[in-house]
Amino acid sequence: MMLKARPKLIVIALLAAVAVFAQTAHAQQTQYPKQTSLPNPYRLVENWPTLPKSMNGGRWGELIRADIDAKGNIWVFHRCFNTEPAGFATCVGRTDPPILEFDPSGKLLTSFGSGMFAFPHGFTVDRQGNIWASDANKDETVLGLSAKDSNGVVRGHQVFKLSSTGKVLMTLGKEGVAGNGPDTFDQPSGIAIAPNGDIFVTDGHGKNDRVVKFSKDGKFLKTWGHHGSGPGEFDQPHDISIGGPQGRVFVADRSNSRVQIFDQEGNFIAAWKQFDRPSAVYVSNDNTLYVSDSQSNSTVNPGYPRGITVGSAKDGSLTAFIPDPDLAQAEVSRISGASGIVADAQGTIYAADVGPHRLRKYIKVK
């Protein structure tokens, strides 16, 4: 009986393998339109938001991320109005608050975080209104200034959970200590919070190239990924988002020029390259996918346009493209566009710009 059954099992296995191969081949053959051929149904809202003159004369420096809370207010993580070093501006030596809250009209409501961060990077707001922010600093001195805090410890390699008023509720990582263990990071780049409170961190600006998962109380659960270009491997995972009805994990795998998709246990689902060189990724509840390419130019990922691509988180299809408004600076070293994007329920997009030094607001008009 066993000998007769075995050929049948082999045939079934071969048929299954052929089916999988056919699906993979079909996915690889999928052709997506060039971003420049897509419509741009968005209008830039000029002179938004209103930055008080008391803050750096009303002038922005480098911004890195933005998010929206349950009340519809917009939170911004910026680099203390600094512009140096270009592309990696520091808060070292500055007293400006890097976390700002605006209402939808653009009025400043709250600001805090002064002296906490050396190199602001990852940022998100959870469903309870708590703020999560990372310091990706790795240097003891920046621009000739010490990056040590008031306790004499070098700031960096940490993730902070803050209340909406700026009270520190939790810290992950060891201040000033780079590592790849369960309680250390190497320049954490992005943060996402699942509906159940689980914490996901892209440990991506250093050498770790991984995603680290913690429980809502900060207990280490697991990590996945390492340096490479294969499925589930990373090369500078720069941002992370959890969204859509299935709660999938989307990672902007920037230097591999792709968005990788996982379930919340780290199981690989897909890798999409139609979004060019993604610095930022955001998935809305209706499964709309927003991806920002902030770095492509004639030498970095040549042939691809910088800007924000809008598509489907279900199948990766593309629906709209917003060109980077500062393309004149595309060839300038270390200058980039939107490294942070978020959208509200109406599809209004907010883009935090590193190089152009502005917070953009786009309204969908058609």
N, C-alpha and C positions, 0 to 999 in steps of 0.2 A: 504493500500500500504506500509506504513512504517513497519507494523508488518511482512509482507511477505519479505520485503527487508532485514530486520535485520539479519535473519539467514544466508543469502548469504554473508553479510558483515563479520559476525563472521567466516564463513568458509574461506573467503579470508584472514582475519587476521591470522587465525590459520596456513594456508598454508605458509604465509609470515614468520611467527615465526619459522616454521619448517625449512624453507629454510635458514634463518639466523643461526639457531642452527646447521644445517648441515655444513654450511660454517665454523662456529666457531670450530666445532668438527674436521673438516678436517684440519684446521690450527693448532689446538692443537696436532693433530696426526702426523704432518709433522716431519719426522726424517731427521736430518742433519748429515753428516759425521763428525767424530771427526777431529778436526783441524790437529792433528798429521798424519792423513791419507791423507791430501790434498797435492798436489804438491807445491813446492817452486821454481817458475820460476824466481827468483830474485837473482842478484849478488850484494854483498856489494862492494861499491867503497871505497877502502882503502885510508887513508890519505887525506880525503876530509872533510871539506874545509881547506883552509890555514889560520890559525889563527896567526896573527902577533906575533912575540916574545915580542913585546912591550906591548901586552895585556896578563898579567898574565903569562908571559913566554911561551905563546902559548898553555897554558893548559886550557881546559874548566872546569867549575864547573857544577852546575845543570842547565839544560835547561828545558823549560816548553812548548813552542809552536813554530811552524814554519808555514809560509805561503808563497805563490808565487804571485808576482804582474803581471800585464798585460804584462810587458816586459820580464817575465821569470826569474826575479831575485828572490832570496830566502831570506826572512826575518826571523830573529830568535829573540825570546824573551827568555832571560836567566836571571839567578839570580846573575848577577854581578860577575861571576866566583867563587862564594862562594859554599861551600859544607856543611855548618852548619847553623841551625840544619838539620841533614840528612833528606831528603825528604821534608823539608820546609825551604830550605836555604834562607837567607835574603840578601837584598841589604843594610840594615842598617849598617852604618859605612864604606861603600865602595863608591868609586868615579867612578867605572867602568861603562861604558854605557851599559844598559841592552838590547838595541835594535840594532841589527846589520843587514846589508844588504850585501849579497854576489851575485856575478854573477854566472852563471851556472858552470864556471870552478872552482869556490871555492875561488875567489879573493874577499877580503873585499872591499866594496865600500863606505859604510856609517856606522856611529855609533852615537847614541845620547841617551838621556834620563837619564843622570847622575843625581842622587839626587832626581828623581821624584817618585820612587817606593820603597816600603819597602818589599813587597812580590809579585813579578811579577806572573801573572797567565793567565788570558784570553787574547787572541790575534788574530787578523785577519787583512787582508789588503783588502780594498774595491775596486771596479772597477775603481775608480778614483785615486787609488794609495795612499789613506789616510790610516794611521795606527790607529788601535783601540787596546787599551791595558788596562787591569784591574789590580788594586792593591787590593789583597785579604787580606791584613794585618789586624789583629784585636788586636794586642798587643801594649801597650805603650812602652815597652822595649823588646828588643830581644838580647839575649846573653849579657845581662847587659848594652846594649847600648840603648839610647833613640831613638824611632822611629819618633820623631817630625821633621817637616821640618824647613826651615829657618824662618818661621813665628811662630814657636812654636806650631803648630797643628800636632797631630798624623796623619801620613799618613795611607791611607787605605780606603776600602769600596767605591772605585770610579772606573769609566770607563773614559778613555781619548781618544779623537780623535785628532790625530796629523797629520800634513802634512808630506810629504816624507822627509822633511828636519828637522823635529822635532818641528815645531811650534805648540803650543796647539791651537786647533780650537774649541773644545767643551769639557765640562766635565759633566758627569752624576753622581749623588750621592753626598752626603755631606762628605767632608773629615773627617775621623776619627769618623763618626757617623754611628752606626749600626742601621738599621730599616727595616721595611717591607712596607713602604708607597710608593707612586708614585715617590718620589724623594730620596729614600734611599735604600741602599743594605745592605746585611750582607755577606760580603766576596764574591763578584761576581767572578764566576769561568770561564765563557766562553762568547764569543761574536760572533754573525753572522750578516752580513748585507745583506738584500734582494736586488734584482736587482733594486727595486724602491727606495732604500735608507733607508727603515725601519730598525730599530735597534732591535736586539733580544739579551737579556742577560740572561744567566743561573745564578741565584742567589743561588749558590749551595754549598759553603763551610761553610756556617753557618747554621742557623735554618730555613731559609725561604723556601728552597726546591721549587722553582718556576721558571717560565720563565717570564721575563718582556719585553714588547714590547713598543718601542717609534717610533715616526715619524722621518724622516730624519733630522728634525731640533731640535730633542731632546724633543718633546712634549710627555708626557706619554699617551699611548693609552689603554693598558690593561695588565693584568697579569693573568696567569693561573697556577694551580698546588699548592700543599701543601704536607706536609710530609705524606707518606703512600706508599703502594705497589699496589694499584689498578690502573686501567687505568687512565692516566693523572695525577697520583700522583708521587712524586719523593722521592728518598733518595740519596742525594748528586748528583744532576745533574752536571756533571763535565765538559762537553764540549757540543758544539752545532754547527750544520752545516746546511746550506740551499743549496740544490742542486738538480740536475736533471731537466728534462724538466718541471715538475710540480711545482718546487720550494718548495718542502716539507721541513718541519723542522725536523731534526733528533737530538735527545738529548741522550747523553751518560749518562744514569741513573745508575751510577756506583754501588752504594751499593744495588740496586735492581737487579744487574746483567742482565741488558737488555738495548737495544736501543729502545726508544719510538719515534714514528713518528706522526706528526701532520700536519694539514694545517697551513697557516700563521695566521689564526684567533684563533688557539689553539684548534681546534677540533681534538679529538683523532682519529687516523687511525689504528695503530697497535703497538704491543710491541713484540720485537724479543729477545729471550734469547740465540740464538745460537752463540752469540758473547762474551759469558762469562761475565767478569767483566770489562766493557769498561771505560777506562779513556779518550780516544780520539776518535772522529768520524769525518770523512770527506767524502763528497759526490761530485763526479765529474760531469761534464756536461753530460757525457755519461751514467749516472746512475750507475757508479761503486761505491761501498760502501767500505770504509776502516775503520776498527775499531781496536784499540789497547787495549789489556788487559795487563796492566802494573803491576798488583798487585797480581794475583793469586799465591798461594803457598800451602804448606801442611796444613796450618791453615786458610788461607783466600781463600774461594772458592776452596777447595781442589778437586783435580781430573781434573782440567782444566789447560791447558798449557798457559804460558805467551807468547805473541807475537802479530803480526799484522795479522788479518784475512781480506782477500779480498773477496768480494761477490757482489751480485746484490742488488741495492737499490729498484728494482721493486718488487722482491718476497723474498728476504732474502737468496737466495741460495748461497752456498759457493764455491769459485773457487780456492783459494790459501791460504797458510799460511806461514808466515816468523817467525820462532822461535826467541824468545828473545835471543840475543847473550851473555847475562850476567846472565844466569840461576844459576851460582854459587852463586850469591847474592840474589837469590829468597827468601831465608829464613831469610834474614837480615831485622830486623824491620825498617819500614819507607823507605825502599829502593825500587824504582820502575823503570820500563823501560820507554817506550815511552808514555809520557803524551800529546804529540802533534804530529800529522801526517798531511801530505798534499801530493798530487800527481799532476804532471803536465799532459799535454795532451798526452804525450807519455807513461804515466803510471809509470814514475820514481817517487819513493816514498822517502820522506824526513821525518825522525823520530827524534823528539827532546827528548832526554833521560834525565830523572831526576837522577836516580841512577848511570847508567854507565858513566855519564858525557861526552856525545859526541853527535854530530849531524850525524846521519847515512843517507847515500844516497844509494838507491837500484835501480839498472837498471834491467828492465825486459829483460831476455835473451832468453826465449823460450815460 
